[in-house]
Amino acid sequence: MFNPENDIEAWQAYPKDRWVYNKLDLSLKLNHYAGPACVPIKKRSGNFCIRPIMNLSGMGIGAVKKRLNATVHASEMENHAHVPPGYFWCEWFNGPHISADFTKNLDTKKWEAFSAMEGFHENDLNLTKFIRWKVVKPELDYNLPNWVHDIKTKKYLNIEFRQGKIIEIHLRSGNDSFWFCALGTEILPVWKNVKYNKMETSMKFIPNFYEGLARYEASGHQTDVRIGYYIDE
């Protein structure tokens, strides 16, 4: 059964559901407070996530956390200040970052999670660079909106959550390399030009899915380049 290896293949394979890759439309459908570049914030001031409306490369390219004040920044935002062209803003969600893989229950026709991982950043200043992931027990359905169950792929769905709220949907699986890992297993992304200690380098190493670094460098759009993972079993 065909299972897309990345979002580029998934976007081509499932034209009826490819709209989920438009993160602005997805955020609005989920009733998140969000808007495109040039539309100013009005309701509130606080932290916002600024990122590309569509990014089929993944890896958090271009995503930043920014504090905005409606009184101070609204008029500036109308002229592309704070939010670049092709980007959007969305209210910031605190709490755990979860990546969950789902399969469709053929009896109930509902998506059910079978794999989940929690990601940890060193801080919110770098949303690309995870310092570790941990295999956690998935919830059965994460209280998905009914319309999510209408999404059709051949086999899998990957959904990312922050603070229990959906922030991304992918028309493919996402945690494949770690399905075999027991609950509690910790995965350390290995980053180019970062030195690791002896204990870390003694762990099992899993290289990136794709050979070479071209995909992970994204032609210079990615400043932190992952080369693989260490697994602490």
Secondary structure, 3 states (H helix, E strand, C coil): CCCCCCHHHHHHHCCCCHHHHCHHHHHHHCCCCEEECCCCCCCCCEEEEEEECCCCCCCCCCCEEEEECHHHHHHHHCCCCCCCCCEEEEECCCCCEEEEEEEEECCCCEEEEEEEEEEEECCCCCCCCEEEEEEECCCCCCCCCHHHHHCCCCCEEEEEEECCEEEEEECCCCCHHHCCCCCCCEEEEEECCCCCCHHHHCCEEEECCCCCCHHHHHHHCCCCCEEEEEEEC
